[in-house]
Amino acid sequence: MKTKTKTINFRKSVFPILFILLVIPFVIGGYVTTSMSCGIVSEVEALEALEVGANIQADCILVLGAGIRPDGTPSFMLRDRLDKGIELYEAGVAPKLLLSGDNGQERYDEVNAMKGYVLAQGIPPEDIFLDHAGFSTYDSIYRARAIFEVEEAVVVTQKYHLYRALYISERLGLQAVGVSAEGNHYAGQWGRDVREFLAKNKDFVMCFIKPEPKYLGEVIPITGDGRLSHD
């Protein structure tokens, strides 16, 4: 009888703990999303802000990297981000483009694929800054502040990703608004949504600890010549 009572008491004490542990990640994910909802603006809203004289005053348009094709050209998702960044740049939302992506391997070079794409669209090379060590969203935001001395930015990525990017920006002291780069339906979005859910929880913790990225380096002010950041 005592053993049965102990078993019941054990279950009563363990089940609430397990329930809380299961719920916490969803609470964190929901908090990151809802707390940053007001930071996402449409392209029209960004342009209207300029027209009425309430300039966003951004130092740059930060385009976050995504996958590239086997031939080294931007994936559909990355191309949509770049097109939106170019659109905002040409509208005068910010004077510089900061392209941040993964260039950790010789065979995989997101940033130079991004650079080639925007150069082909006629963007002056001196207005294009490259962050070769944007291995994660956290690293991209951290390095934008630490290496490129960005204080205010317009962040461009797909909407599902913008909430986390803006949350990290706020926690790391980068004033930012986000513009969504939605385009065609992207295959495999369910998998990206799952990874994003996990990443929100990871970066929620990271923003408390605030570790330095694996790579930092010399400062290259966003107000200068972007060619200093090129290969």
C-alpha positions in Angstrom: 0.0 0.0 0.0 2.8 2.4 0.9 4.6 1.6 -2.4 1.4 2.4 -4.4 1.1 5.6 -2.5 4.7 6.6 -3.2 4.1 5.8 -6.9 1.1 8.0 -7.0 2.9 10.8 -5.2 5.9 10.5 -7.6 3.6 10.8 -10.6 1.9 13.8 -9.1 5.2 15.6 -8.6 6.8 14.6 -12.0 3.9 15.1 -14.4 3.5 18.9 -13.6 7.3 19.3 -14.1 7.2 17.4 -17.4 4.2 19.5 -18.5 6.0 22.7 -17.7 9.1 21.6 -19.6 7.0 20.8 -22.6 5.1 24.0 -22.5 8.0 26.4 -22.0 9.4 26.1 -25.6 6.0 27.1 -27.0 5.7 30.0 -24.6 9.1 31.3 -25.6 8.4 30.8 -29.3 5.1 32.6 -29.0 6.7 35.4 -27.0 9.4 36.0 -29.6 6.8 36.2 -32.3 4.2 38.4 -30.6 6.7 40.8 -29.1 8.2 41.6 -32.5 5.0 41.7 -34.6 4.9 45.5 -34.6 8.5 45.7 -35.9 7.5 44.2 -39.3 6.5 46.8 -41.9 5.5 46.5 -45.5 7.5 47.9 -48.3 4.6 50.4 -48.8 4.8 51.5 -45.2 8.6 52.0 -45.5 8.2 54.1 -48.6 5.3 56.1 -47.1 7.5 56.9 -44.2 10.0 58.4 -46.6 7.4 60.4 -48.5 6.0 62.0 -45.4 9.4 63.0 -44.2 9.5 60.5 -41.3 12.6 58.8 -42.7 13.5 55.4 -41.2 17.1 56.8 -40.9 18.6 53.3 -41.4 22.3 52.9 -41.8 21.8 49.9 -44.1 19.5 47.2 -45.4 20.6 44.0 -43.9 19.9 41.0 -46.2 20.2 37.7 -44.4 21.6 34.7 -46.3 19.9 31.6 -47.4 20.8 28.6 -49.5 22.5 28.7 -52.9 22.2 26.3 -55.8 24.8 23.7 -56.7 25.9 26.1 -59.5 26.6 28.8 -57.0 23.7 31.1 -57.8 21.1 32.2 -55.2 18.2 30.0 -54.3 14.7 31.2 -54.9 14.4 32.2 -51.3 17.7 34.1 -51.3 16.9 35.7 -54.6 13.6 37.1 -53.2 15.5 38.5 -50.3 18.0 40.2 -52.5 15.4 41.6 -54.9 13.6 43.1 -51.9 16.8 44.6 -50.6 17.6 46.1 -54.0 14.1 47.5 -54.2 14.5 49.2 -50.8 17.9 50.5 -51.7 16.8 52.0 -55.0 13.9 53.6 -53.2 16.3 55.4 -50.9 15.3 53.6 -47.7 19.0 53.2 -46.8 22.3 54.1 -48.5 24.1 50.7 -48.1 23.4 47.0 -48.5 24.9 44.6 -45.9 24.8 41.1 -47.3 25.4 38.5 -44.5 25.8 34.8 -45.1 27.8 31.6 -44.7 31.2 31.6 -46.4 32.8 29.1 -44.0 33.9 26.7 -46.7 35.6 27.3 -50.0 33.0 25.3 -51.9 30.1 27.1 -50.3 30.0 30.9 -50.6 26.7 32.6 -50.0 28.0 36.1 -49.8 29.8 36.2 -53.1 26.8 34.7 -54.8 24.8 37.5 -53.2 27.3 40.1 -54.2 27.3 38.9 -57.8 23.5 39.1 -58.0 23.2 42.6 -56.7 26.2 43.8 -58.8 24.4 42.5 -61.9 21.4 44.7 -60.9 23.6 47.8 -61.1 24.3 48.4 -57.4 27.6 50.3 -57.0 30.2 48.1 -55.3 31.1 50.7 -52.8 27.5 50.5 -51.4 27.7 46.7 -51.0 29.1 45.4 -47.7 29.8 41.7 -47.2 29.7 39.7 -43.9 31.5 36.5 -44.7 30.9 35.1 -41.2 27.1 35.3 -40.9 26.9 31.7 -40.0 23.6 32.2 -38.0 21.1 34.9 -37.5 22.6 35.7 -34.2 26.1 36.0 -35.7 24.8 38.2 -38.5 23.1 40.7 -36.1 26.0 40.6 -33.6 28.5 41.3 -36.3 26.4 44.0 -37.9 26.8 45.9 -34.6 30.3 45.0 -33.7 32.1 44.9 -37.1 30.1 47.2 -39.3 29.0 49.6 -36.5 25.4 49.5 -37.7 23.1 51.3 -35.3 19.8 51.2 -37.3 18.9 48.7 -40.0 16.1 47.5 -42.2 16.3 43.7 -42.0 15.1 41.7 -45.0 14.2 38.0 -44.9 11.0 36.0 -45.1 8.3 36.8 -42.6 8.6 33.5 -40.6 12.3 34.4 -40.0 11.8 38.1 -39.3 10.4 37.7 -35.8 13.6 36.1 -34.5 15.9 38.4 -36.4 14.1 41.5 -34.9 14.1 39.9 -31.4 17.9 39.3 -31.6 18.4 42.9 -32.9 16.5 44.4 -30.0 18.4 42.3 -27.4 21.8 43.2 -29.0 21.1 46.9 -29.2 20.5 47.2 -32.9 17.4 49.3 -33.8 15.7 47.6 -36.6 12.5 47.2 -38.5 11.8 44.2 -40.8 10.5 44.0 -44.4 9.3 40.7 -45.5 10.6 39.2 -48.8 7.8 36.8 -49.6 7.8 35.4 -53.1 6.8 32.0 -54.5 5.8 29.1 -52.3 9.1 27.5 -51.1 9.4 23.8 -51.0 10.1 22.3 -47.6 8.6 25.2 -45.5 7.3 22.8 -42.9 10.8 21.7 -42.1 12.0 25.3 -41.9 9.1 26.1 -39.5 10.2 23.4 -37.2 13.9 24.6 -37.3 12.7 28.1 -36.7 10.7 27.0 -33.6 13.8 25.4 -32.2 16.0 28.4 -33.2 13.7 30.8 -31.4 14.3 28.9 -28.2 18.0 28.7 -28.8 18.4 32.4 -29.5 16.2 33.4 -26.6 18.8 31.8 -24.4 21.7 33.2 -26.5 20.4 36.7 -26.1 20.6 36.4 -22.3 24.2 35.0 -22.4 25.3 37.2 -25.4 28.3 35.2 -26.4 30.6 36.6 -29.1 30.4 34.9 -32.5 33.1 32.5 -33.5 34.7 35.2 -35.7 34.9 38.9 -35.2 37.8 40.8 -36.8 38.6 44.4 -37.8 36.0 47.0 -37.8 34.6 48.1 -41.2 32.2 51.0 -40.7 29.0 50.8 -42.7 29.5 54.5 -43.4 32.6 53.9 -45.5 33.4 52.0 -48.7 31.9 48.5 -48.9 34.7 47.3 -51.1 36.9 47.0 -48.0 34.8 44.0 -47.0 35.1 42.3 -50.4 37.5 39.4 -51.1 
